Amino acid sequence: MAKFDFKGYLQMVVGIIVYSIGYTCFMLPYKITTGGVGGISALIYYGTGVQANIPYVGLNAVLIAIALYILGWKYCLRTMISIGLITICIGFFQDQMTIVGPDGSETMRMIVGDEKSIACVIGALLEGLGLAFVFINGGSTGGTDIIASSVNKYKDISLGRVMIMIDLIIISCSWFIVHDLETLVISYLALVISMNFLDFVVNSSRQSVQFTIISEHYDKIAQGVNDEIDRGVTILNGQGWYSKEPRQVLLIMARKQESVHIFQIIRKIDPKAFVTMSNVEGVFGEGFDTIKK
């Protein structure tokens, strides 16, 4: 039976909340159109006044079948959870942001006043960060995220770039409803900020490093890395050119955030060890990324 990934689901929920705040509190009040189903839902809201969470859940229901067929039940489960939570969060935050006038008309509160550009930056950063948390933990916020994740499963293409190509069309359509060039340009800017920040956070979490270690206590270092970090270690047989003495060289692949712990292990066992650390473009296999089909 598969182990329940509580930490992964918790991080995904945090990401959904962060994304929903950026979308509802900083994008919708200023009529800034985002990409994906969220962008289409925003356009429906701008044009008809229907609360954005209603078309959001309706449109995503159609795309769930795609996720189930291409990405599997586990991804689909997380996608449905994400869509359900986002629908609830958008509805909740939009209710909190809505002001009802004396004549019964409804408007959304503008947190940063008339500073649309500031709202754009804050909202885009929050959306990008929230999406990154969701993607890192194998989930999706629905819509074009499903298409992007499907492409990324088979092709080593950036999630952000796939989504930008799709979302540009959606944002361009906002002109026919908003009829404001400034808002259209700011919507494009928000997309660029959001997707680049998404790529930055996702790629940062996946950065890997390679350690090459030469030490008389190589066996203790290897055992420490294996026990404390749960990383595999490869021992290479080498020879010193000058001394002609045999040397054992440790080769370790690890995530960048694990490098500090590895240095602590080396320093504790052999402060005089010879160590090199280099960044690597990608590591595929057990404990790292999956090789694309």
DANOR-V156189 format. One record per helix or strand of 3 or more residues. SS is the DSSP state (@ for helix, = for strand). FROM is the first residue (numbers start at 1). TO is the last residue. If there is no record, write none. Layout:
BEGIN
((SS,FROM,TO) (SS,FROM,TO))
END
This chain:
BEGIN
((@,6,30) (@,36,48) (@,52,97) (=,98,100) (=,106,108) (@,116,136) (@,144,154) (@,159,172) (@,175,178) (@,181,206) (=,208,214) (@,218,228) (=,233,239) (=,246,255) (@,256,269) (=,274,280))
END
